[in-house]
Amino acid sequence: MTQRLNVAANLAKKHPFNRIIASGGDTHWLPIAEAQFMNIGLIRRGIPPWQMVNEVASTSTVQNAQNTVAMLKRMGGTGALIVTNGFHMERAMKNFRDAAKAQGARLTFRPAYA
């Protein structure tokens, strides 16, 4: 999680007018949603709360992708950088592309390795 938050914070600082969608719901290891935990970590890294949007309903990478794609469509987004660990990137990218196709969204996704 630390590496992902560091990469996300660095990207957010380079692109201060872009939004961060922190995606993750309830976990067995946190008393709050994973997205809320990520927000706290990003705030501690100097990212303003207004730059963040939470998606707290998902409990899997597939749901992360489905819910985030729906949010991007509502927000008028055209794509996103996916920040995750290297071992997880291929599956995450496939899930996001599949979700966009299923929802009829024309979105571009690029990896940002943590």
C-alpha positions in Angstrom: 0.0 0.0 0.0 2.8 2.4 0.8 4.4 2.1 -2.7 1.0 2.7 -4.3 0.3 5.7 -2.2 3.7 7.2 -3.0 3.2 6.7 -6.7 -0.3 8.1 -6.6 0.8 11.1 -4.6 3.7 11.9 -6.9 1.3 11.7 -9.9 -1.2 13.9 -8.2 1.4 16.5 -7.5 2.5 16.5 -11.1 -1.1 16.8 -12.3 -2.9 18.9 -9.6 -6.1 19.4 -11.6 -6.7 15.7 -12.2 -8.8 13.7 -9.7 -7.8 10.7 -7.8 -10.3 7.9 -7.4 -9.4 5.7 -4.5 -11.2 2.4 -4.9 -11.8 -0.1 -2.2 -14.5 -1.1 0.2 -14.6 -3.0 3.4 -11.7 -5.2 4.2 -11.0 -7.7 7.1 -7.9 -5.8 8.1 -9.1 -2.2 8.3 -11.8 -0.6 10.5 -12.6 1.8 7.6 -13.1 1.3 3.8 -9.8 0.8 1.9 -10.5 3.9 -0.1 -10.8 6.0 3.0 -7.5 4.6 4.3 -5.9 5.6 1.0 -7.3 9.1 1.4 -5.7 9.5 4.8 -2.4 8.3 3.3 -2.6 10.7 0.4 -3.5 13.7 2.7 -0.4 12.8 4.8 1.6 13.0 1.5 0.3 16.5 0.8 -2.7 15.8 -1.5 -5.7 18.1 -0.8 -9.0 16.3 0.0 -10.8 18.1 -2.9 -8.6 16.2 -5.4 -9.9 12.8 -4.2 -13.0 10.8 -4.8 -13.9 7.6 -3.0 -15.4 4.4 -4.4 -16.1 2.4 -1.2 -18.6 -0.3 -2.5 -16.1 -2.7 -4.2 -14.7 -5.8 -2.5 -12.6 -7.2 -5.5 -10.6 -5.9 -8.4 -13.4 -6.7 -10.8 -15.8 -4.5 -8.7 -13.1 -1.8 -8.4 -13.0 -1.6 -12.1 -16.7 -1.7 -12.7 -17.5 0.9 -10.1 -14.6 3.2 -11.1 -15.5 3.0 -14.8 -19.1 4.0 -13.9 -17.7 7.0 -11.8 -15.4 8.0 -14.7 -18.4 8.0 -17.1 -20.4 10.2 -14.7 -17.5 12.6 -14.3 -16.9 12.9 -18.0 -13.5 11.2 -17.7 -11.6 10.0 -20.8 -9.3 7.6 -19.0 -7.2 6.9 -16.0 -3.8 5.8 -14.8 -4.1 2.6 -12.9 -1.8 2.6 -9.9 -1.1 -0.9 -8.5 1.8 -3.3 -7.8 3.5 -5.0 -10.7 2.3 -8.5 -9.9 -1.3 -7.2 -10.0 -1.1 -4.9 -13.0 -1.9 -7.2 -15.9 -5.1 -8.5 -14.2 -6.1 -5.0 -13.1 -5.7 -3.6 -16.6 -7.8 -6.4 -18.0 -10.5 -5.8 -15.5 -10.6 -2.1 -16.2 -10.7 -2.6 -20.0 -13.4 -5.3 -19.7 -15.5 -3.0 -17.4 -15.2 -0.1 -19.9 -16.2 -2.3 -22.8 -19.2 -3.8 -20.9 -20.4 -0.3 -19.9 -19.9 1.1 -23.4 -17.3 3.5 -22.2 -14.5 4.8 -24.4 -11.8 5.1 -21.9 -8.1 4.7 -22.1 -6.1 3.1 -19.2 -2.4 3.3 -18.7 -0.4 1.5 -16.0 1.5 3.3 -13.3 3.6 0.7 -11.4 4.1 0.9 -7.7 
